[in-house]
Amino acid sequence: MEKLFSYGTLQLESVQKETFGRELVGRKDSLLGYVLSQVKIKDQAVVKLSGKEFHPMLKYTGEMSDTVDGVVFEITAAELKHADEYEVDEYIRIKGDFISGQQAWIYACADEHKVKS
């Protein structure tokens, strides 16, 4: 099983059912070293599915006092690929660290990651 952190539209039941074919079960947790910003979504299929033109986006700060609350879901490797297809190009999937001590996949700002690389 894979662990996937959601801090935005992947928490919506309608998005889960369309993306994964089922409602997900997860646990609340907080991501360390990030803050939330927003991104305007250009992909109209994603806007239609989520009902939102602006989606939250993780921005890396590296400050462990900066946290983002959300839910960590357990999904299959195949479902993780579906999540990759749902997310637009402005996001990149990387591992994040959480208050609980676990690691999970997160979708963060792709431009921020390119700056760090």
Secondary structure, 3 states (H helix, E strand, C coil): CEEEEECCHHHCHHHHHHHHCCCCCEEEEEEECEEEEEEECCCHHHHHHHCCCEEEEEEECCCCCCEEEEEEEEECHHHHHHHHHHCCCCEEEEEEEECCCCEEEEEEEHHHHHHHC
